[in-house]
């Protein structure tokens, strides 16, 4: 006979069910957090729309929000959770509308001018040199703030020009004159790729090109005094730091302390990325925390040593104020990138809480940083810097909170205990931050550092305990000329860092490439990530399931069969799944970008095996005939035997109407940009264009 007690739930199970019921799954969804999520949704929605949203869109969305509020107001009394969810949705919708409107205003302010129209002739550019950096190929690149009133955007007060050229000894802040061939910023080379025209507009870069002669000193510039002064200080600090050290560690030190990455060798950048240490090159939260935290604790310690004063006053308050001053100076000198803005805003919130003697809410602080960044730069929401920076910070805050809640013992005691705690904390931090950013990095850069955790465990103790503290001390001591010893210590640490990074980068399989995913996959993954971070209790598992589903869809996404560049280059997959190319000499940049998006690394593919005649070449791809034409004299034969025709010559419309093949000629490619084509059994199944028809946005206007 069954014992009745055996049918009762175990006491532990009853306690778990009671605690699960008592957990509020929406505890972290406060007004500020909802506003931050609304900012992300609103800005993202604006930038993916095919056309500009008009008043009707905002009116309909506002009406929907009011409807949700009305339904919450008149819902049954017993449906309190449902009412709460409805109110949160209404708040989310209102915040999304507000940020969508803000994104539209910001975009129209930066993309409102006509595009630059050059005639291929060299023109004289005069202004002042804002920055010198290097292109992906290692060539020097000059960012010039032009004084030419005829340039597009000059009426708004800022018009920048970026050219490849020799600064000839000029440094940032100097007046410059240079002759260069200019053109309007180009859009993405492949569908879904990096759209330079989009980002150039928000940076007020109205033209790009290449110089035909070295730069020379230009006429005196009267405006932009503060900006020129800051540029000169950054340039002089960078030069001073590099003079104190050997070339390799000196270049890296200048990048860490001033944001000047123009002097880092390409092999060192690649080694750091392969070792999973690319994040140290971007001035971000770690750098800001080490600087502000170091200044705060040093000043607090010094003030605490003055016993009579410390007994009457709180040393933490002036220490926090001085740390804020140093953090603001670091923000200005480092260039103010998005990760640095996020770190500075969080630093201000934390130190402000110390000054006001209030507790700093970490997730709340992070939400404030999101709102501030998106108000200033709504376009940041689609950049890898924003996504990776905030995802890492949010994951670390969530894990830290869970760890604090689950602590059962006391603090680690003794030297060995402190070392064990430090190693465990560093390992956890590297694992959490790396896991949180891995998918976003793979989406944007199409590669994963396999041994990133090992690289961080080897290098980050040196970076955290030696490199950055010595660098910060060196910066503070520069005015009094006592920076030699700190910078010598920093140089030793950086040299060891580079050696260790190079060692990890050379391990077999240190870097793996992945194929690109669609924007929808990234959006679904991001939603799952937000649910995993913000939800509490059993509901948190829903976020993990959404993330897993998004990754599964990513791995199962079909790969395209053809790529046609804007210049008519054809890349195709042969019967073995390998990529072959119609010409190895033209459109190499577009081919490289496309292959990277497919997860293919290495040299340019082999030329395809094709049957050629004086008019062009044909090959068979997945049972379909693809023809690359140089002349259209024998168009009837080519149309009869081909499924896809890529022509170097313009094909008249009357031929296109009579041809059974899909035709891509210079006219069509000039309008739609490059093409990514998926083939089916009966021909072309799907086409993606770099400039899709029907998409009319401010940054697509030419």
N, C-alpha and C positions, 0 to 999 in steps of 0.2 A: 504494500500500500504506500502511496506517495506521501511524503512528509509535507504538510502544508507550508512549512517554512522554506522548503526548497523551491517553492514557486515564487517567493518574494525576491525582488531585486536585491543584489548584493549592496551592502551599505556604501561601498565605494562608488558603485554605479549610481546610487541615489544622489550622492554628493555631487557627482559629475553632472547629472541631469539638472540638479538644482543650480549649480554654478553656471551651467550653459544657459539656463533660463534667465539668470540674473545679469548676464553679460549683455550690454547694449551694443548691438552690432554697428550702430551709427554714432558711437560716442565721439569719433574723430571728425564727424561731418558738421563742424560748426560753421557759422556764417563766413568766416575768413577762408576756411578750407573750401567751402562751396564756391565762393567767389573766385578762388584760384582755379578750381576745376572748370568753372564757367569761362574763365579767361582762356584756358587751354582749348576748350571746345570751340568757343567763339572765334578765336584767331585761326585755329586750324580749319574750321568750316569756311571762313572767308577765303583763305588762300587756295582751297581745292575747288571752289565753285567755278564753273565754266564761264560765267558772266558776272558782271558787277551786281550785287544785290541792290534792289531799288526800294523805295518806300513801302511797296506792297509786301515785300518779304518781312520787313520789320513789323508792319501792322499785323500781319497774319501770325507771326511768332508771338507778338505781344498779346494778341487775342487768345492764343493758345495758353499762354501763361495765366491770364485772367480766368480762363475756363478751369484750369487746374486748381487755382485758388478757390474758385467758387465751389467746385466739387468737394474740396477739403473742408470748406466752411459748413456745408450742408450734409456732410457724411454722418452716418449714425454715430451716436456717442460711444458705442462699444467698439468702434473701429479707430481707436486712437492711433495705433501704429500706422494704419493706412493714411490717416490724416497727416501724420508727421512726414511720411514719405512724399505725399502730394505737395506739402509746403516746401520740402527740400527741392523737389523737381521744379516747382515754380521759381524758387530762388535761383536755381541753376540756369533756368531758361532766361531769366532776366539778366543774370551776369553774362551769359553767352551773347545775348543781344548787345549789351553795352560794349563788350570787347570786340564784337564783330564791327560795330560802328567805329570804334577806336582804330581798328585795323584799316578800315576803309579810308578814314581821314588821313592816317599816317601814310598810307600807300599813295593816295592822290597828291600829297604834299611832296613826295620824293619822285614819283613817276609821272608827274603832270607835264613835264617839258617834252618837246619833240626830240627824237633821237638825233645824234650827231650824224651828219651826212658828209663823208669825205669823198674826194675825187681821186684818191690814190697819190696825190702830190704831197710832198713834205711841207709841213707848216711849222712856223716858229711858235713855241710854247714858252710863255713867260709867267713866272709866279714864284712860289717858294717851295723848297723841297720838304715834304712832310715826313717821308719815311723811305728807307732803302731796305729792300728785302730780296729774296731770291725766288725764282719760279721753280716749278717742279723739275725742270731740266738743269737747274743750278745757275741760270743766268741772272745777272743783277737786274732788279726791277725797281723803278723809281715811281713813287706816288707824289704827284705835284699838285698843289692847290693853285689853280690857274687864276690869273687876274684878267683874262680875256673876257670882255663883256659879251662877245658874240657867241660864246659857247652855250649850249643848252643848259639850263639850270642856273646860270650865273645870276639871273634875276632874283633867285631865292637866296643869294649870298654866298653859296658854296658850289664850286664846280671843280671836280678833281679829274686829273688825267693820269693814267698809268701806262708807262712805257718801259720797254726793255732797252737798257742803255747803260753807258758808263758815266757815273757821277763825276769822274775826273777830280776827285779830291773834295768835292762839296759834301757837306754833312747836313743832316736834318736841321731845318730852320734857316738855311742859307737861301738867298735869292738865286734863281736859276733861270737859264735860257737854254733851250735845246730844240733842235729841228728833228721832227719825227713824222712818220706816216701814221695817220690815225684812222680809226674806224669805230663804229658804234660797238658797244659790248655785245658779244655773241651769246646766243641762247645755248641750251644744252646740246652737246654733240650727239647724244643718244636719247631716245625716249625714256623719261624718268630719271635722267642723269642730272648732274649738277648744272643748274641754270645760272650762269655767270651774269647774264643780263638782269635777272631778277635781283640778285644780291648786290650787283654794282649800283643799281638805282638807289637802294637804301643807304649805300655808302657814298652817294653823290658822285660816283665815277661816271662821267658822261662820255668818255672815249678811252680807247686803249690802242696801243700800237707799238712801233719800234723806232728807235732813234737811228739816224743816218750818220751821226757824228757825236763825239763826246760832248757832255754838257759844259757850259761856261757860266760864269757869274752873271746873273741877270740884274736888271735895274732894281733900285731900292724899293722895298715893299713897305707900305705905311700901315696897312691893316693887320689884323690877326696877331696883335702883339703878344697876348697871353699864350695863344696856341704855339706861336713860334718860339717863345721862351721855354715852354714845356718840352717841345721837340728838341731844342738845343741841350737842355739839361739831360734828357734821356740819351741823346747821342754822346754827350761828354761822359756820362756815367758808364755807358757801355764801353766806350774806348778806354776809360780808366781801368775798368775791371779786366778787360782783355789784356791790357798792358801789364797787369800784375801777375798774369798767369801764362802758362804755355797755351798754344793756339787751341787745342781741342777742349781742355777743361775751361779755358777762358771764354770760348764761344758759348759753351753751355751755361756758364755762370752768368754771362750777359743776358741770355734768354730767360733764366730763372728770375733774375733781379730786376730787369728793365723791360722784358718782353721783346728784345731785339734778337730775332732768330736768323738774321741774314748771314751770320758767320759760321753756323753749325754745318759741319761736313755732312753730305748726304748719307754717307755710310754710317755715321753715328746715329742719325735720325732713324734709319732703317733698322739698325741693331736694337735701339730702344723699343721700337714698335714690335719687332719680332719677339723681344723678351717680355712683352706685355707692360712696358714702362713708358709708352708714349704719353701717358697722362702727366708725367713730370714736366713735359715741354710746355704744357698749357698752364699758365698761372691761374690757379683755382683755389678751392677752399683750403686745401692742405697748406699751400704757401701762405695764404692770408692768416690761417689759424696759427701757424708757427710764428709768423711775424707778430701779429697782435697779441697772441698768448705769451710769447716770449717777453715782449715789452711790458705787458701787464704784470706778469709775475716778477720780473726784475725790479720794476719801480715799486711794486707793493712790498717786496722784500727790503729794499733800501729804506722806504718810509717806515716800515715796521721796526727797523733798527733804531730809529729815533724814538726811544721809549716814551718820553714825556708827551711828545706830539701824538704818537699812536694811541696813547691811552685816552685822549680827548677826541680824536677823529678816527674815521674809518679810512685806512690807507687804500682800500680797494677803489674808492670813488675817484681820487685823482689819478690812480693807476689806470683805471678804465678810460678816463678822459684822454690821457696821453696815448694810450693804445689806439683810441679812435683817431687821433691826429696822425699817427704813423700809418694806420690802415688807409686813411684817406689819401695820404701822400703816395702810398704804394699803389693804390687804385689809379691815380693820375699818371704816375711814372710808368706803370706796366701797360698802359694803352686802353684799359677799361673794357676787356673782352667780356662776353656774356658770363662765363664761369666766374670771372673776377667780380663782376657786378653782383652775382648771386652770393658769393662769399662775403663781399663787403656788406651787403644788406643784412645778412645773417649776423655778421660781426657787430654791426650797429645795434641790432635788436638785442643780442646777448649782453654786450657791454652797457647798452642803455638800461637793461634790466638791473645790472649791477649798480649803476648810478642811482636809479630810482628805488633800489632795494626791493625789487620784485623778482619773482621767479620767471625765467625765460622758458616759454613753451616751445620745444624744439620743432614739432610738426607745425605748430602755429607760426613760428618764425619762418619756416620754410615756405609756407603758404604766402606770407607777406612778401618774401623774396620773389616768388613767382608773379604775384600781382605787380610788383614794382617793375620787374624786367619787362613784362608784357605791356605795361602802360607806356614805357619808354620805347620799346622795340617789339612791336607785335610780331614781326616776321621771325623773331628768334625762335618761335615755337616749332618751326620745321627744320631747325638747324641741329646738327649732331651735338654741338657744344651744349645747347640748352637741354636736350633730351638726356644725354649721358651725365651731365653735371647734376641735374635735379634727381634723376633716378638713383644715382649713387648716394646722394645725400639723404633721400627719403628712405632708402633701404637701410642705411646705417642708423638713422634715427629710430626706425621701427625695431631693428634688431637690438639696439641699445636699450630700448624700453622693455622689451621682452626679457633681456638678460637681467636688468635691474629688478624686475618683478619676480624672477625665478631664483635670485641669489638666496642661498640658504646659509652659507657660512660667513665668517668674518673676512676681513681683508687679508691679503697675502702678507706674511711676515718674513723678515729676513731677506738677505740679498738674493738667495736662490728663489724665494717666493716671488720677489719683485721681478726677477728675470723671467721666471715662468709666466707671470701675469703679463709682462710686456710682450713676450713671444706669442702667447695665446691671443692677446688683443690684436697684435699686428696680423697674425694669421687669419683671424676672424674678419678683420677689416678688409684685408686683401681679397679674401674669398667672397665676402658679401658685395663689396664694390665691384669686383670683377664679374660676378654673376649678374648683378643688376644691370651692368652696362654692356655685357657681351652681345646680347641680341641687337641692341641699338647700334653698336659698333659694326657688327656683321651686316646689318641692313645698309648702313651708309658706306662702309669701306670694304665689304665683301671678303673679310679675312678675320681669322681668330688666332690669337697667340696661344698656342697649346700649353706652353709652360709659363703662362703669365703668373700663376700663383708662386711657382718656384722663383721666378725673377723678382717678384715683389718681396718675398721673404729674404732673399739675398741682399737686395739693394736698399729697400726702404729703411731698415735700421740705420744705415750709413747716411741716407738722405735726411732722416728725421733728427738724428742725434748729432750729426756733424756738419753736413753740407749747409742746410738752411740756417741753423743757429749761427754758424760762422759767417755766412753771407749777410745775415741781418746785422750782426755785430760790425762787420766790415763796412756796411753802408752807413751805420751810425757814426763810425770813427773816421770816415773820409774827410769831413770838414777840418779835423785837427791833425790829419796826416798820420794816424796810428792804425791804418787799415791793413798794413803789410802782413802782420801775423795772422789775423783772421782769414784773409784771402789766401794765404799759404795753406792754412788748414782746409779751407774750402777746396782748393786746387787738389790737395791730396785725396780728399773724399770723392771728388768728381772723377779723378783719374781711376780710382778703384771702382767706382760705379760703372764707368765706360768699359773697363776690362771685364767686369762680371756680366754686364749686359751683352757684350760681344760673345762671351763664352756661352751664355744661355741661348743666344740667337743662332749659334752654330750647331746646336743639338739637332739631330735628325728629326724632321717633322715639326720643327719649332713653329711653323706657320701653316695654317690650313686655309684654303679659300672656299667660299660658299657662293652660291648663286643668289642673285638679287631677289627680293620678295616684292610683292605689290604693296602699295600704300594701305590697302585694306587690311592686309596681314599685320602691318605695323600698328594700325589703329586698334585692331582686336587685341594684339599683344599688350598694348599700352593700357587698354581698359582693364584687362586681367591684372596687370601689374598694380594699377591704382586700387582695385578691389583687394588684392592680396596685402597691400601696405596699409590701407585705411580701415578695412572691415575688421571686426573683432569676433572672436568666438568661432563656431563652426562655419559661419558664413564666409570666413576668410578662404576656405577651401575652394569656393566658387571661382575666385580669382586665379588660383593655380590651375584649375581645369580650363579656364578660358585661355590662359597662356599656353598650356600644353596643346590645346586644339589649334591655336594659331601657328605654333611651331610645326605641328603635323601637316597643316595645310601648306606651310612654307616648303617642307621637304617634298611634298607631292605635286607642287606646281609644275606644269609642263614647260619645257624649255623651247624657245623659238627655233625655227629652222633657217631663217634668212635674216641678214642685216644689210640694209642698203644705206650707205652714208649720203650726206647731202651732195657730195661730189661724184656719186655714182659708183663708189667702191662696193663690191658684193662680198660678204662673208656668208658661207653656207656650211651646213653639217653634212659630211659625206655618209656613206653607208655604214661606217664604223663608229659614227658619233663624233668624229674629229672635225674640227673647224678647218676649212680651207678658204683661201682668199683669191679674188680675181686679179689682184695686183698688189705686190708687196711694197711698192714704192710710194703710193699715194694714200692720203687720208690715214696715215699711221696713228695719229692721235685718236681719231674716232674709233679705229679698230681696237686700239689698246683699251680704251674706256669701255667699249662694248664687251670685250672678252673678260675684263675684270668683273663686270656685272654678271657674267655667266660663271664666275668662279674659276676662270682659266688664267693661269699665270705662265709667264715664259716668253720666248721670242715670238715674232710674227709667224702665224701659221704658214704652211707650205702653200704654194700656188696650186689651184685646182687643176685636175685633169679634165680638159675640155676639148671638144672638137672645134677647130677654128677654120675660118675662111677669111677672105679679105674684108668682110663686113663685120665680123665679130666672132664670139665664141659661145658655145652652148655646152651645158652639162646637165646631168640628171640628179635631182635631189628629192629623195623620198618618192620616187616614181614620177615626179614632175620635171619638165624641162625648163631650165632657167637659162636665158640668153643675155649676154652682155654685148650690146651693139655699139659699134663705132660709126657706122653709116646706116642710112635707112633706104638705100637704093633697092634692096631686095626685101622690102618690108612684107610683101604678101607671103613669101615663103616663111619668113621668120614668124609671122603671126599664125600661120597654119600649124607650125610644128612646136610652138612654145606655149608654156603656161604663164610664165613671168618674163617680161622684157625690161631690162635696165639699159637705157640708151644714153650715150654721151652726147648725142645730137638731139636737138629739139624735134619732136614729132608733131606734125600738124594735127589739128583736131579732127579733120575728116578721116585721117588714117586711124586715129584712136577709136573713132566710132565704128569702124569696120573691122577692127582687130579683136579676136577672141581672147587674146592674152591680156593680163594685167600689165599696164605700161607705166613705168616710172622714168620720166625724162627730166631734163634740167628745170623746166617750168614747174612741174609738179613738186619736185624735190625742193626748189627754192621757196615754194609756198608752205609745204608741210614739214620740211626738214627731213632728217633721217627717218628710216622706217625699220621697224622690227616686225617680222612676218612669221605667223604660225601657219604651216601648211596642213591640209587635210587630204583625204582620199580623192576629193573632187576639185582640188585647187586650193586657193587661199581661204583659210578658216578665220583668221583674225589679223588685223593690222593695227599696230600702235605707231603713232607719229610723234615726233619731237614737238611739233606745233600742230596739235589736232585741229581739224576744221570745226568751227563753231565755238572755239575757245577764244574769247575776246576779253583780255584783261589789260590793265595799264602797262604791265611789263612786256606784253607781247606786241605792242604797237611798234611799228618800224617806220 
